[in-house]
Amino acid sequence: MMGGILIRQILLYIIATLLLIMIIANFKLKESPSPFIENLKKLELSLWLVDWNLEASIEEAVNTGDGVDNYQLFSTYFDEGNNLYQTEDGKQLIEQAFSNNSFADHNIYLTIINDQFLSENQVNQKDSELLRKILSSNTTIEEHIQQIIHTAKQFPFDGVELDYEKIPENLILSYTTFLEELNNELKMNNLSLRVVLEPSFPIESVSLPQDIQYVVMAYNLYGYHSGPGPKANYEFLEKLTNKLSKTNHDINIALATGGFIWNDQYTDSLTEQEVEKIVQDYQVHPTRDSNSDAMHFTFIDNENIKNEVWYADASTLQSWINYLNNKNFHKISIWRAGGLSTNTLNLFKLHSM
């Protein structure tokens, strides 16, 4: 009998001790948050929402709560006459964002892309010739600026973002002049300007207007144009941040979620959710690459084809953000909503804690 009482007392003591340890640990966690969470709180975090996956984009944006500061609505292109054009999905994306109270306290930007819709089934993506036509004269530049202003004023946007890629070298001077004129017009209409630049853009040697936020893409190291590999690695980020540190511009760095799949027949992009389905369906075990913190794996599919997948998960994004924080870059844009994992959405939520 005495032995049973003693055992119960010992068990109660152990349980009480464990509870005390948990309480102390929880107190220390609240009093001394991890350096990453502290750095994350200081970030300005932006997220692109895309028209071709508008429902998931809206849903995921809502699920981040107050974890994202700025939303860019990837929605506006060009038609065959070089005029601004929105798909029906693009119009819906804009309307749903402005009718949803979850977006009310966030900055919303209209993103314009130099993709030209020649027909329903023919699209010239990142069209350099289109840019050449737009920038060909003072008249065409002014017409384009007025179209941008008119389109942006249809809804209460906070600003405009230009994602004009594959800018020919001999058009860079004209493009910078256009940016200055556009920025002046936007400011007169209480709109700000973000400009997306490819990592190869010579930002360190070109005289760009100062009071514009430049969003530099820190991805596409591997992709459609290459064999397997991560969207970014630390060697790539090191070279890019060293170049950007030589400028005195307002720099925002864009990171990409998801990844790519390669095989002998095709290369295609994958969202995080698509990667998770492959992992589950084929019972594969991804490993983390030490040079990039990206995940990768190979598998044989149902058609007996060997595939290789590289992708960024939430831990990859956390590592990249940590790296950029240590390089004194505190404005981060994420490509993109629509297919994000629960872990990545939870990572964004930490921003508002």
N, C-alpha and C positions, 0 to 999 in steps of 0.2 A: 504494500500500500504506500509506504513512504517512498519507495523507488519510483512509483508512478507519479506521485506529486512532484518529486525532484525533476523528473523528465519533463513534466509540463512546465515547471518553472524555467528550466533551461530553454525550452522551446519558446516560451513567451519572451525571455530575455533576448534570444536570437532575433525574433521577429521585431521586437522594439528597437534593437540595434540597427537592423536593416532599414526600418522606417526612418530612423534618425539620419542614417547615411543618405537616404534618398532625399530627405528634406533639405539637408545641408547642400547636397549636390545641386538640387533645383535652385536653391538660394544663390549659390555661386554662379550658376548659369545665367540667372537673371541679373546679378550684380556685375558679372564680367562676361558679356557676350563675346563670341568668337571674333577675332579680327576681321574675318570675311564678312560677317553680318554687319559689323560696324562700317566697313568700307562700302558694302552694298547700300546701306542707308544714305550714304553721301553721293551715290551715283545719280545721274540723270538718265533714266532708262526709257528707251523708245521701242515701239513694236510696230512692224508692218502688218496690216490686214489686207488680204488679197481678194480680188473680185471673183476669181474662179473657185474659191473655196470660202464664200462669204459667210455662210451659216456657221461653219466651224470657227472661222476667224472671229465673228462677233461673240460666239459662245465662250471661246477661250479668253478673249479680252475681258469679258465680264467676270470670268472665273479668276482673273488675276487680282480682282478687287482694286485696291489703290496701289498695286505693285508696279504699275507702269505710269510714267509721267506724260508721255506723248504717243499719239497714235498717228501713223501715216496710212492713208487710204490709197492703196495701189489700185488705181481705177481709171486713169485717163490717158488716152493714146492719141493717134492721129488717123484720119481717114485718107482716102486716095487723093483728096484735094489739099492735103497738108494742113487741114483744120483739126482742132481738138475734137476727140471722139470718145464716147463712153459706151461700153457694152451695157446691155440691160442689167447684167449682174453688177457692173460697176455702179450704175445708178442706184440699184438696190442696196449695195454696200454703204453708199453715202447716206441714203435716206434712213436706213436702219441705225447707223451710228448716231445720227443726230436726233432720232426719235427715242433712243434708249437712254434713260436717266443715268445709267452707269458711266456714260461718257461725259457727263455734264461738267465735271470738275477737271477735265484733262484737256491738254492742247491737242487739236486735231488738224492735220495737214493734208492738203490735196496733193497726191503724188502724180506727176506727169512723166510718162515714159516714152522714149523715142522708138516705139513700135508702131509700124504703119499697117493698118488694116486695109488691104486692097480689095478684099472680098471676105465673105463669111469664112472661107476656108483657106485664105492666103494672107499670111501676116509676115511682113519683113521685120524681124526683131533687131532692136538696137541698130537702126538704119542710119548709116553715116551720110548717105546721099540725101536723106530727108533733112538732116541738120545743115547740109550744104545749101539746100534751097531756102531754108528758114533764115539763114545768116547771110544770104547773098547780097542784101542791100539794106539801107536804112528803112526803106518802106516795108520790106518783108519782116524785119525785126520788130518794127513798131506795131504792125498788124498782129504778130504773134504775141507780143506783150499785152495788147488790148484784149485778145482772146483769153489769155491766162487770167487777167483781172476780172473779166466778165464771168468766166466759169467759176472762179473762186468766190465771187460775191453772190452766187446762187444760194449758198449755205453759209452759216456763220463760222467759216474756217478761221483758224488762228494764223495760218500761213500756207505757203506753197512749197512743195519739194520737187526739184527737178532731178530725174534719174535719166540723164542723157549720157549714153555710153558709146564707146568706139568713136570718140571725137578725133577726126584727122588732125595730124600735127599742124597742118597749115591753116586750120580753123580755130586753133586755141586762142589766138589774139582776138578774133572776132567774137568768140564765145565769152571771153572775159569782159569785153565791152558790152555785150548783150546782158550779162549778169549784173553789171553795174546799173544799166538803164532799168532793167527789170526790178532790181532791188529798190531803186529810188521810187518807182511807180507803186510798188507794193507798200512801202512805208507810208506813202501818201494815203493809202487805203487801209492803214492799220493792220497790215499783214507782214509777217516775217518770211524769210527765205532760207530754206535748207537746200544744199546742192550735193548730190551724191557723186563721188569721184571713184574711178577704178584705182586699184593700188599702183598701177603703172603710170597714172597721171603725174606729170612733173610739177607737183604742187610746190616743191622747194625752190624751183627756179622761175616760176611764172608769177607775174604781178597780178594777183587776184584781189578783188575788193575785200576790205577788212571786216566789215560788219555783216558778214554772212556766215552761217554755220555750215561747215563742210563736213560731210559724212563720207569717210573713206572706208571702202570695202576691204575688210581683212579676211577675205576668203576667196574661193575659186583657185586655190593653189593646185588642186586636183579636181577633175570633173569631167564634163563631156569631152574636153579637148585633150585628155591624157589617159594614162593607165591608172590603176588603183592607187589610192592614197588619201590622206586627210584633207579637208577643206582648208586647213591652216595647220602649220606646225610652229615650233618656237623659233626656228631659224628665220622663217618667213616673218613672224611677228617682230622679231628683233630688228631685221632690216627695215621693215615698214615704220616702226616706232622711231628708229634712229633718224629716218628721213623726215618724218613729221615733226620731230623735236627741233628741227632746224628752221621751222616756220613760226610765225607769230599769229597764226590763224586760230579761230575757234574750231577745234577739231572734235568730231564725234566719230567713234570707231564702230563699224558695223561687223557683227559676228553672225555666223549662220548656224542654224540648227539642222538636224537631219544629216543626210549624206547621200552617197551614190552606191549603185550596184553595177558591177562590171562582169561581162562574160564575153565569149567569142562572137556573139551575135549583136549585142547592143550595150549601151551605157544609159542608165536612167537615174533620175533623182529619187530620193526616198525621204519621206517625213519620218519623224521619230516613231509615230504610231505604226507606220508601215514596216519599219525595222523590227519593232516589238512583235509584230505578227509573224514575220519570218523566223525570228528567234524561237517563238512558241511553236510554230508549225513544224519546224525542222529540228527542234531540240538542239540548237547550236549553243556554243559557249564562247561569247565574245571575249577578247582580251584587249587590254589597254596598251597603246603604243607610248613608250616613254618619251619619244621626241615630240609628241603633239598632245598627249593625253586623250586622243581620239580612240574610239573603239573600232575593232575590226574582226572579221571572221570570214571563213569560206564555207560553202555548203554545196551539195549536189541536189539539184531540184528534181521535181517529179518527171522531167523530161530528160533526166540523166545529164544535165548541163552543169558544169562547174561554175559557180558564181563567187565573186569576192565583194564584200561590203565594208565600207568605211563610213563612220558616222560620229557625230557629236552627241553625247548624252548630257544630262544635267551636270554631272561631275566635270565633264569636259568644259562646258560653259563656265562653271565656277572657277576652274583652273585658269582659263583664258582671261576672265575678268580680273582675277587676282593678279595675273601677270601685268595686265594693262594698268591696273591701279598702282602697282609698284613702279610703273613707268610714267606715272602722273597723268594718265588719261582717265577721266572720270565721267565721260559721256559715252554711253553705249547704246547702239541700236541693234535690235535682234531681227534677223530675217528667218522665219516669218511665223505668224499665226496660221492655224489650219493644219492640224496633225501633230501638235505638241504633246509630249508625254505629261503625265501627272506630276512627275518629279520636276520637270522644267517649269511647269506652272507654279508649283510650290516654291521653287527657287525665286521666281518673280515676286511672289507674295511676301518673301522675307524682306524685300525692299521697303515695304511699308510698315514693318514691325517696329 
